[in-house]
Amino acid sequence: MKAQGLNEIAEALRYALALMVILSFTGYYFLPSSQANNFPTYIVAILLIADFCLSRKSHVQKSVAFRCVVVFLFYILLSVGWSQRSASNEISSLLGNVALLLTMILSIERCMRYFRWFGSCLLAALTFCAVVSSLFYLPSSYIDEGNPPGRLSTHSVAAISYGSALVVSAYLIVKTSVFVSRLFWSLCFVVLGFACYRLEIDFVWLALAGSVSVIAFSRVWDNRDTVLVFGWMALATCLLGAFLYFFDMVLVSNRQMIWESVVNVAYDNNLLIGSGMLTPIMPIVDCDQFPAILNSFSSCNFQHPHNLFVSSLFRGGIIGLALLVLLFLVGISSALESDKDERWLVFAMLSYCAIIFLFDGDQLVAKLDFVWLIFWLPVALAIYLEARELNEDW
């Protein structure tokens, strides 16, 4: 009887854990403050610890992707030692963010293992909430005068977030064989695409063309022995053409002038290990010298480099940048070695994320933000896929 009672408690904890993970990500599109949005992540951490106490068995020990995440996060914490600014409150905040991030990654893996429905529910809820959020934002008055609901603080963050959900909706369209479901996700795809179009962020379209082409090529691979391969191949070719078109458009804005100023500072300091995680970055660009080149920016007072790879080089040096690139490669490799359908979603999302990071982003470790959505979520899914392949007693 005692064992049965413990099993019931463990089952209830796992359902609560799955619910809190879903609320954490969907709340990003609606909750107005970071405090409200991050409250479910604290509960996720507590529930994960409780679940681990009841069931100590874990399936991530053999995962190379998970080990790379641990090494990367450890290096970020280590870099505090040589940061220019290391106030005690900032250090404690960084430690808390790393802990929340790590528990979220582990929670996603465990929920995917416990419940077959969890992955589908998480992706469906994420896409649906993004669509509802975008519907509040489509009127021109919101586009011109304000910001969308939730944590989407700027037009670029909104476009990145809606674009991420659009990639998921494209995956849901090709994954389902039910006509009604496919029609519904197609409508979601159109709404999110229109929202991205209204926001007019060019590099998001570049990322979408690249990531959706990955999904199209996945259908080419899956249908290579059927007549459908020709239709999917034509679509994939068109998407690649769109990718090249938007790539040329993005280069016109010449954001590399901002990156160059940060890279020069990184070279002048410790290039190997960087300036430290807590060192602020304030790109200094002479806009009077480049009035035509920096035409896409309304001000030259940049708060960050608009390139997360450059930011990683500045704060973590060559070692930090190499670890970040390694995370991308290991995540994609772990996904492609799996035989599950989710492998194409992980590949597409990481492709989307890599392009976004080329043109926006500042810190990889913070409270729940769009970086969790486009990077840490697919990394967690990649860890699940790899752990599933490596554990025979799944």
C-alpha positions in Angstrom: 0.0 0.0 0.0 2.9 2.4 0.9 4.5 1.7 -2.5 1.2 2.3 -4.3 0.8 5.6 -2.5 4.3 6.7 -3.5 3.6 5.8 -7.1 0.4 7.9 -7.1 2.3 10.8 -5.6 5.0 10.4 -8.2 2.4 10.3 -11.0 0.7 13.4 -9.8 4.1 15.2 -9.6 4.9 14.3 -13.1 1.6 15.6 -14.4 2.2 18.8 -12.5 5.7 19.0 -13.9 4.5 18.6 -17.5 1.8 21.3 -17.0 4.3 23.8 -15.5 6.7 23.3 -18.4 4.0 24.0 -20.9 2.8 27.0 -18.9 6.4 28.3 -18.8 6.7 28.5 -22.5 3.2 29.5 -23.4 3.1 32.2 -20.8 5.9 33.9 -22.6 3.3 35.1 -25.2 0.9 36.5 -22.7 2.3 37.3 -19.3 3.3 41.0 -19.0 6.3 40.7 -16.8 9.4 38.5 -16.4 8.5 37.8 -12.8 5.1 36.4 -13.7 6.6 34.5 -16.7 9.4 32.9 -14.7 7.2 31.9 -11.7 6.3 28.5 -13.4 10.0 27.8 -14.0 10.6 27.9 -10.2 7.9 25.4 -9.7 9.4 23.3 -12.4 12.7 23.2 -10.5 11.0 22.2 -7.3 8.9 19.5 -8.9 11.9 18.1 -10.8 13.9 17.8 -7.5 10.9 16.1 -5.9 10.5 13.7 -8.8 14.2 12.9 -8.8 14.0 12.1 -5.1 11.1 9.6 -5.8 12.7 8.2 -8.9 16.4 8.5 -9.0 16.7 6.9 -12.4 17.9 9.2 -15.2 18.5 8.7 -18.9 20.7 11.6 -19.7 24.1 10.5 -18.3 25.2 9.0 -21.7 24.0 12.0 -23.7 26.9 13.8 -25.4 24.5 16.8 -25.9 23.7 17.0 -22.3 27.4 16.8 -21.3 28.1 19.6 -23.7 25.4 21.7 -22.1 26.8 21.1 -18.6 30.4 22.0 -19.7 29.1 25.2 -21.5 27.1 26.3 -18.4 30.1 25.5 -16.1 32.3 27.6 -18.3 29.9 30.5 -18.2 29.9 30.4 -14.4 33.7 30.1 -14.4 33.9 33.3 -16.5 32.5 35.3 -13.6 35.9 35.1 -12.1 37.4 37.3 -14.7 34.4 39.6 -15.4 34.9 43.3 -15.0 31.7 43.6 -13.0 30.9 40.9 -10.5 28.5 42.2 -7.9 27.1 39.6 -5.5 23.5 40.1 -6.7 24.5 39.6 -10.3 26.4 36.5 -9.5 23.5 35.0 -7.5 21.2 36.0 -10.4 23.4 34.2 -12.9 23.6 31.1 -10.6 19.8 31.1 -10.4 19.4 31.4 -14.1 21.8 28.5 -14.8 19.9 26.4 -12.3 16.5 27.2 -13.8 17.8 26.5 -17.3 19.3 23.2 -16.4 16.2 22.0 -14.5 14.0 23.0 -17.5 16.2 21.0 -19.9 16.0 18.0 -17.6 12.3 18.4 -17.1 11.6 18.5 -20.8 13.6 15.3 -21.3 11.8 13.5 -18.4 8.3 14.7 -19.5 9.0 13.5 -23.0 9.9 10.1 -21.5 7.0 9.9 -19.1 4.2 11.0 -21.4 3.9 10.3 -25.2 1.5 13.2 -25.5 3.8 15.8 -23.9 5.8 16.7 -27.0 2.8 17.2 -29.2 0.9 19.1 -26.5 3.9 21.4 -25.9 4.3 22.2 -29.6 0.6 22.6 -30.2 0.1 24.9 -27.2 3.1 27.0 -28.1 1.9 27.5 -31.7 -1.7 28.2 -30.7 -0.7 30.8 -28.1 1.6 32.5 -30.6 -1.3 32.8 -33.0 -3.6 34.2 -30.4 -0.9 36.7 -29.3 -0.3 37.7 -32.9 -4.0 38.4 -33.5 -3.8 41.1 -30.8 -0.9 42.6 -32.7 -2.1 42.6 -36.3 -4.0 46.0 -36.2 -1.9 48.8 -37.6 -2.4 50.8 -34.4 -0.4 48.2 -32.4 2.2 47.9 -35.1 2.8 51.6 -35.2 2.4 52.7 -31.6 3.0 49.8 -29.3 4.2 46.3 -28.6 2.4 43.0 -28.6 1.2 41.3 -25.4 3.4 39.2 -23.3 7.2 39.4 -23.2 7.6 40.5 -26.8 9.2 43.8 -25.9 10.3 45.0 -29.3 9.3 44.4 -32.9 12.3 42.2 -33.6 11.7 40.1 -30.5 8.1 39.7 -31.6 9.0 38.7 -35.1 11.6 36.2 -33.8 9.1 34.7 -31.4 6.3 34.4 -34.0 8.8 33.0 -36.5 9.8 30.3 -34.1 6.1 29.3 -33.7 5.7 29.4 -37.5 8.6 26.8 -37.9 6.7 24.6 -35.4 3.5 25.0 -37.3 5.2 24.0 -40.5 6.4 20.8 -38.8 2.9 20.1 -37.4 1.4 20.5 -40.9 3.7 17.8 -42.4 3.5 15.6 -39.3 -0.2 15.1 -39.2 -2.2 13.1 -41.7 -5.6 14.3 -40.5 -7.1 16.8 -42.9 -8.8 18.9 -40.3 -5.6 19.2 -38.2 -3.6 20.0 -41.3 -6.0 22.7 -42.2 -5.9 24.2 -38.7 -2.1 24.3 -38.6 -2.1 25.7 -42.1 -4.2 28.6 -40.9 -1.9 29.1 -38.0 1.0 29.1 -40.4 -0.7 31.8 -42.5 -1.5 34.0 -39.5 2.0 33.8 -38.1 3.5 34.5 -41.5 1.3 37.6 -41.9 2.4 38.7 -38.4 6.1 38.4 -39.4 5.4 40.2 -42.6 3.7 43.1 -40.8 6.7 43.4 -38.4 9.1 43.8 -41.3 12.2 42.3 -39.7 14.3 41.1 -42.7 16.6 38.6 -40.9 13.6 36.7 -39.5 12.5 36.1 -43.1 16.0 34.8 -43.9 15.8 32.5 -40.9 12.3 31.3 -41.9 13.3 30.5 -45.5 16.3 28.5 -44.2 14.4 26.5 -41.5 11.3 25.8 -43.5 13.4 24.6 -46.3 14.9 22.0 -43.9 11.4 20.8 -43.2 10.7 20.6 -47.0 13.9 18.7 -47.6 12.8 16.3 -44.8 9.7 15.5 -46.8 11.9 15.0 -49.9 13.8 12.4 -47.9 10.8 10.7 -46.4 9.0 10.6 -49.9 12.1 9.8 -52.0 10.5 6.6 -53.3 7.2 8.2 -54.3 6.0 10.6 -56.9 5.5 13.2 -54.2 9.2 13.7 -54.1 9.0 16.0 -57.2 6.5 18.4 -55.5 8.5 18.6 -52.3 11.7 19.1 -54.3 10.2 22.0 -56.2 9.1 23.6 -52.9 12.5 23.1 -51.3 14.2 24.7 -54.3 11.9 27.7 -54.1 12.6 28.1 -50.4 16.3 28.0 -51.1 15.8 30.7 -53.7 14.0 32.8 -51.1 16.8 32.2 -48.7 19.3 33.6 -51.1 17.1 36.6 -51.9 16.6 37.5 -48.2 20.3 36.9 -47.5 21.2 39.6 -50.0 18.6 41.9 -48.5 19.9 41.4 -45.0 23.5 42.2 -46.0 22.4 45.6 -47.2 21.8 46.7 -43.6 25.5 46.1 -42.9 25.1 45.2 -39.2 28.7 44.0 -39.5 29.8 47.6 -38.6 28.4 47.0 -35.1 30.0 43.5 -34.9 33.3 44.9 -36.0 33.5 47.4 -33.1 32.9 44.6 -30.6 35.3 42.1 -32.2 38.0 44.8 -32.1 37.6 45.2 -28.4 37.6 41.4 -28.0 40.9 41.2 -29.8 42.4 43.9 -27.7 41.4 42.1 -24.5 41.9 38.4 -23.6 40.8 36.7 -26.9 41.2 33.2 -25.6 38.8 33.4 -22.6 37.0 36.6 -23.2 36.0 39.4 -20.8 33.7 37.4 -18.7 29.9 36.7 -18.6 29.1 39.7 -16.4 31.0 42.2 -18.5 28.6 44.6 -20.2 28.9 45.2 -24.0 28.3 48.7 -25.4 29.1 48.8 -29.1 30.6 52.1 -30.1 29.9 53.0 -33.8 30.4 56.3 -35.5 27.1 56.7 -37.3 28.2 60.0 -38.9 30.9 58.0 -40.7 28.5 55.4 -42.0 25.2 57.3 -42.5 24.1 55.2 -45.5 25.4 51.9 -44.2 23.5 52.0 -40.9 20.3 53.1 -42.5 18.2 50.4 -40.8 18.8 51.7 -37.3 17.1 54.7 -35.8 19.8 55.3 -33.2 23.5 54.5 -32.8 23.2 53.9 -29.1 23.3 50.1 -29.3 22.7 48.1 -26.2 24.3 44.9 -27.5 26.1 43.6 -30.6 23.0 42.3 -32.4 24.9 39.0 -32.9 25.0 36.4 -30.2 28.1 34.7 -31.7 30.0 38.0 -31.4 28.7 38.5 -27.9 29.9 35.0 -27.0 33.3 35.8 -28.4 33.5 39.0 -26.4 32.4 37.4 -23.1 33.7 33.9 -23.5 36.5 34.3 -25.9 37.4 31.6 -28.5 36.7 28.9 -26.0 33.2 30.2 -25.3 32.4 30.6 -29.0 33.7 27.2 -29.8 31.5 25.6 -27.1 28.5 27.4 -28.5 29.2 26.2 -32.0 29.8 22.7 -30.6 26.4 22.8 -28.9 24.8 23.5 -32.3 26.7 20.7 -34.0 26.1 18.1 -31.3 22.4 19.0 -31.2 21.9 18.6 -34.9 24.0 15.4 -34.9 22.0 14.0 -32.0 18.8 14.7 -33.9 19.8 13.4 -37.2 21.0 10.1 -35.7 17.5 9.5 -34.3 14.7 7.7 -36.2 11.9 9.8 -34.6 10.0 12.5 -36.5 11.1 15.2 -34.1 14.6 15.0 -35.5 13.6 17.3 -38.4 12.0 19.8 -36.1 15.2 20.0 -34.0 17.2 20.5 -37.1 14.9 23.1 -38.5 14.7 25.0 -35.1 18.5 25.0 -34.7 18.9 26.2 -38.3 16.4 29.0 -37.5 18.2 29.8 -34.3 21.7 29.9 -35.9 20.5 32.5 -38.4 18.7 34.6 -35.8 21.9 34.6 -33.6 23.8 36.0 -36.5 21.7 39.2 -36.4 20.3 39.5 -32.8 20.8 38.3 -29.3 23.0 39.2 -26.4 23.1 36.5 -23.6 22.5 32.8 -23.8 21.8 32.5 -20.1 19.0 34.6 -18.7 15.5 34.2 -17.4 13.0 32.7 -19.8 13.2 34.7 -23.0 13.2 34.1 -26.8 16.6 32.4 -26.5 14.9 29.7 -24.4 12.3 29.4 -27.2 14.6 29.1 -30.2 17.7 27.5 -28.7 17.4 25.8 -25.4 14.0 24.1 -26.3 15.4 22.3 -29.4 18.6 21.5 -27.5 16.4 19.8 -24.8 14.6 17.9 -27.5 17.9 16.8 -29.0 19.0 15.5 -25.6 15.8 13.5 -25.4 16.3 12.0 -28.8 19.9 11.1 -28.0 19.0 9.6 -24.6 16.3 7.6 -26.2 18.7 6.1 -28.7 21.3 5.3 -26.1 19.1 3.7 -23.5 17.9 0.2 -24.4 15.6 0.0 -21.4 13.5 3.0 -22.5 
